[in-house]
């Protein structure tokens, strides 16, 4: 994998200088059109250089992103799984506390049944 990245980086670096062209400066007796053509060629050469530089930076950024993703995946794969925790045991209560809890649960069920019964009666009414 490292050899592949190295070869890819060398290819990107080798391609950049090959795209640049050398532009000769016009002589002292050159016309205004030649001067402008020379300036346009210089601008084009600079744009090509900047594009090649942006491509190199983009390639480097992708390489760094790939490296970080691979490192993260390696770390996650090497991580020890968390041990399974047994379910928590119910706290023990005294018999008085158990009786109070049962009575309050019975009262809550009774209140719920009363309210639900009123709703059921309203839903079961005959349409007038």
BELCOR-V592143 format. One record per residue. N is the residue number from 1. PHI is phi in radians with two decimals (* if undefined). PSI is psi in whole degrees, 0 to 359 (* if undefined). D_CENTER is the distance of its C-alpha to the mean C-alpha in Angstrom with 2 decimals. Layout:
# BELCOR-V592143
N;PHI;PSI;D_CENTER + N;PHI;PSI;D_CENTER
This chain:
# BELCOR-V592143
1;*;319;23.16 + 2;-1.18;322;24.04 + 3;-1.13;323;27.00 + 4;-1.13;317;25.00 + 5;-1.13;320;22.68 + 6;-1.10;316;25.88 + 7;-1.13;321;27.62 + 8;-1.12;318;24.84 + 9;-1.15;319;24.89 + 10;-1.12;321;28.70 + 11;-1.11;318;28.76 + 12;-1.15;320;26.61 + 13;-1.24;324;28.83 + 14;-1.28;330;32.01 + 15;-1.30;331;31.28 + 16;-1.13;310;30.93 + 17;-1.19;333;34.53 + 18;-1.18;335;36.06 + 19;-1.40;344;34.91 + 20;-1.46;139;36.79 + 21;-1.97;148;40.38 + 22;-1.56;130;43.25 + 23;-2.00;125;45.02 + 24;-1.40;146;48.60 + 25;-1.41;138;49.89 + 26;-1.16;154;52.70 + 27;-1.21;174;56.20 + 28;-1.14;333;58.13 + 29;-1.69;19;60.00 + 30;-1.30;153;56.97 + 31;-1.32;171;56.70 + 32;-1.13;326;54.23 + 33;-1.12;320;52.39 + 34;-1.15;322;51.89 + 35;-1.08;315;50.56 + 36;-1.17;321;47.99 + 37;-1.10;319;47.08 + 38;-1.08;315;46.62 + 39;-1.12;319;44.36 + 40;-1.12;320;42.28 + 41;-1.14;321;41.97 + 42;-1.11;318;40.87 + 43;-1.11;318;38.19 + 44;-1.11;319;37.01 + 45;-1.10;318;37.00 + 46;-1.15;320;34.92 + 47;-1.11;319;32.39 + 48;-1.10;321;32.17 + 49;-1.13;316;31.69 + 50;-1.16;322;28.88 + 51;-1.12;316;27.14 + 52;-1.09;319;27.54 + 53;-1.12;319;26.18 + 54;-1.13;321;23.05 + 55;-1.11;320;22.64 + 56;-1.10;317;23.05 + 57;-1.13;320;20.43 + 58;-1.11;317;17.93 + 59;-1.07;316;18.93 + 60;-1.11;318;18.63 + 61;-1.12;319;15.10 + 62;-1.13;321;14.08 + 63;-1.12;316;16.18 + 64;-1.10;318;14.67 + 65;-1.09;318;11.07 + 66;-1.12;315;12.81 + 67;-1.05;316;14.85 + 68;-1.17;323;12.27 + 69;-1.14;317;10.54 + 70;-1.13;320;14.16 + 71;-1.10;317;15.16 + 72;-1.10;317;12.66 + 73;-1.13;321;13.85 + 74;-1.10;317;17.38 + 75;-1.13;318;17.22 + 76;-1.15;324;16.07 + 77;-1.22;327;18.83 + 78;-1.44;347;21.35 + 79;-1.17;137;20.82 + 80;-1.30;137;23.89 + 81;-1.18;149;23.57 + 82;-1.27;139;24.71 + 83;-1.16;149;28.32 + 84;-1.30;125;29.22 + 85;-1.55;132;30.84 + 86;-1.19;154;34.00 + 87;-1.10;148;34.27 + 88;-1.19;139;35.86 + 89;-1.39;147;39.59 + 90;-1.17;139;41.30 + 91;-1.19;142;43.20 + 92;-1.35;140;46.93 + 93;-2.13;160;49.04 + 94;-1.33;162;52.72 + 95;-1.05;328;54.80 + 96;-1.19;318;55.30 + 97;-1.13;321;51.58 + 98;-1.08;316;51.09 + 99;-1.09;316;53.94 + 100;-1.11;319;52.53 + 101;-1.12;319;49.08 + 102;-1.13;317;50.81 + 103;-1.13;319;52.94 + 104;-1.20;325;50.07 + 105;-1.16;320;48.10 + 106;-1.10;318;51.27 + 107;-1.12;318;51.65 + 108;-1.10;319;48.07 + 109;-1.10;319;48.62 + 110;-1.09;315;51.93 + 111;-1.12;319;50.42 + 112;-1.11;317;47.60 + 113;-1.10;321;50.22 + 114;-1.11;313;52.34 + 115;-1.16;316;49.57 + 116;-1.15;324;48.34 + 117;-1.09;320;52.00 + 118;-1.12;319;52.47 + 119;-1.14;317;49.43 + 120;-1.08;318;50.74 + 121;-1.09;319;54.20 + 122;-1.17;320;52.88 + 123;-1.22;330;50.90 + 124;-1.52;0;53.98 + 125;-1.11;156;56.39 + 126;-1.47;138;58.36 + 127;-1.20;141;57.54 + 128;-1.70;*;60.40
